[in-house]
Amino acid sequence: MNDYNFWAHLLDTFQASPDLIKAIWLLIPPVFVLGLLALTLRFRIDSKLADKAPDGELVYSVHRDKQNRVHIISHTKQLEGSSPLLLLDPVRTDQAEPDLIDK
């Protein structure tokens, strides 16, 4: 087995194969390189077009403290007479509260 040469065996097998197989094997490397190049260029173009930071400004942030209380903090300057709090849905008093415990 000392006289075995992998490359000589590969080239001999390539020469013995049909012409269609030879054409396919000759087209595979350039097609692979062109596909890889296209993917790389598309990634670079899309990453440059993507917005890195969102448009707009920070209006509110939500913070949870150690006692598991949630604080909503306003980051905008408030007009006089307006509340800096973010009001959630108001509690409706015209309806009876639903029973939370199954009977």
C-alpha positions in Angstrom: 0.0 0.0 0.0 3.0 2.3 0.1 2.7 3.1 -3.7 -1.0 4.2 -3.4 -1.5 7.8 -4.4 -4.9 9.4 -3.5 -4.7 12.1 -6.2 -3.7 9.7 -9.0 -6.7 7.5 -8.0 -9.0 10.5 -7.9 -7.9 11.8 -11.3 -8.1 8.3 -12.8 -11.7 8.0 -11.5 -12.5 11.4 -12.9 -11.2 10.6 -16.4 -13.1 7.3 -16.4 -16.4 9.0 -15.5 -19.0 10.0 -18.2 -18.9 13.5 -19.7 -22.0 14.6 -17.9 -20.5 13.7 -14.5 -17.3 15.5 -15.4 -19.3 18.7 -16.3 -21.2 18.5 -13.1 -18.0 18.2 -11.1 -16.4 21.1 -12.9 -19.5 23.3 -12.3 -19.9 22.6 -8.5 -16.9 24.6 -7.1 -17.6 27.8 -9.0 -21.3 27.7 -8.3 -20.6 27.1 -4.6 -18.2 30.1 -4.5 -20.7 32.4 -6.4 -23.5 31.3 -4.0 -21.3 32.0 -0.9 -20.3 35.4 -2.4 -24.0 36.3 -3.1 -25.0 35.3 0.5 -22.2 37.3 2.0 -23.0 40.4 -0.1 -26.7 40.2 0.7 -25.9 39.9 4.4 -23.6 43.0 4.3 -26.1 45.1 2.3 -29.1 44.1 4.6 -27.1 44.7 7.7 -26.2 48.2 6.5 -29.8 49.0 5.6 -31.2 47.8 8.9 -32.0 50.4 11.5 -29.7 50.1 14.4 -31.8 52.3 16.7 -35.5 52.7 16.8 -37.0 55.9 15.6 -38.7 58.2 18.1 -38.1 58.9 21.7 -38.4 57.0 25.0 -41.7 58.1 26.6 -42.3 55.6 29.4 -40.2 52.9 31.1 -41.4 50.2 33.5 -39.3 49.3 36.5 -40.0 46.5 39.0 -38.5 47.0 42.5 -37.4 44.4 45.1 -40.9 44.3 46.6 -42.3 43.2 43.2 -44.0 46.6 42.7 -44.2 47.9 39.2 -43.4 51.6 38.6 -44.1 53.4 35.3 -41.8 56.3 34.8 -42.5 59.1 32.4 -39.5 60.5 30.5 -41.4 63.4 28.8 -41.9 66.9 30.1 -45.5 67.2 31.3 -47.9 70.0 30.6 -49.4 71.8 33.5 -52.4 70.1 34.8 -51.6 66.8 33.2 -50.7 63.7 35.2 -47.3 62.2 34.8 -48.8 58.8 35.4 -49.9 56.4 32.8 -53.5 55.7 33.6 -54.6 52.2 32.9 -58.2 51.2 32.1 -60.4 52.8 34.6 -62.3 50.5 37.0 -66.0 50.4 36.0 -68.2 50.8 39.1 -71.5 50.3 37.3 -70.9 46.5 37.0 -70.7 44.1 39.9 -67.3 42.5 40.4 -67.2 38.9 39.2 -66.8 36.1 41.6 -63.2 35.0 41.7 -63.7 31.9 43.8 -65.5 29.0 42.3 -68.3 27.7 44.5 
